[in-house]
């Protein structure tokens, strides 16, 4: 981490995978993906049924997430509950694969998925 980066952001850490780590283990699904800017953990957003990205932040104290959606580079600070456009470029890849559907992953999203989101 360089001197310019705030505590809680390590741009050298790669993401944990291309989908929510816990949903992949449990064969669950997500709406959107978020990446911990400190350790690279990829979790599902707060609209998703399981809300793993927020749970990770609460459990670890890691304060920042970045969108893990193609074309998005905003950060969220859990401490101040503020969104920031742009910021340091994190290690690649910076999003899930473009051909991965939203919600995803393919084959695990129920037909009535909108009835299950927050």
N, C-alpha and C positions, 0 to 999 in steps of 0.2 A: 504494500500500500504506500502511495506517495504522500508527501506532506500536504498536497492540495486536497486529498480525499478526506471527507469527514469520517469520524469514527463510525464504524458500522458499514462501510463500503470497501470491499476489496476487489478491484477490477481484474485481478489475476486469477480468480477462482472460477473454474468452469461450472456450468449448470449440472445438476445431479442427473439429468436425463431430458427426454423430450416430452414427458407428461408428468402429472402429479405423482410424486413418489408413493404416497400412501394409497391413492386411488388405484394405481397400477398393482400394488400388492394385494389390495382387497377386490380387484376386478370391478372397481367403481367407475364413475365418469365425472366429468367436470364441464363447466361452462367456459371459463377462461383460465389461463395459467398465469401465475406470478412467480418471480424468482427472487430468492433472498439475495440481497446485494452483498452480504457478508460471507455466507458459506456456500451459496449456489443452490440451495435446496429449492426444487420446483414444487409448488403446491397449487391447489385450486383456489379460485377467487371466492369472495364472500357471497356471490350469487349462487355458487355451486352448493349442492346439498351438504358436503362435508366441511367446507371452509378451512382446508388444511393450511393455506398460506398464513392466515391470521393465527391459527393454532400454533404454528411453528414460531412465529414472532413472539407470541405470549410465553411459550415454553422456554425459548432460548434467550429472549431479550434482544434479539437482532432487530434493529429499528427500521431498516429500509427494505422495501421490495421494489422490483422493477417489473413492469408488464413483460410477459414472455409471449406476447402476441406479435405476429409479423407486422412491421411498420409502426410499432409503438415503442417509445423510449422513455416514457414518464416513470417517475419514482413516487412512492408513497412513503411518508414518514409516520410510523405508528405512534410516535411520541407526541407529535404536534397535530396529527390527523390532517396533514396537508399533502397535496399533490404538487410535484415539481416537474415541469417540462424539461426534458433533456437531463444532462448530468454526465458523469464519466462514462465512457464506453466500457462495458463489462466484457469479459472474455467470451469468445465465440463458443457455441452459437448464441445469438441474442434473441432467438425466438424458437418456438416449436416449428417443425417442418411446415411449409406453406400448404402442403397437400393434406395436412391433418385437419379434419373438420372441426368446426366450432358449433355446438358443443362437441366434445369428443370423449374418448376416442371412437373411431368408427366401429360399429357393431355392438357397442355397450350402452349407447344412449337410448333410454326408453322413448317410445312414441309419444308419451304424455310428459316429456321432460319439463315443459313449462309449468306443470303443476307441482314440480318438486324444487323449484329454485326460490331463493330468498330475495 
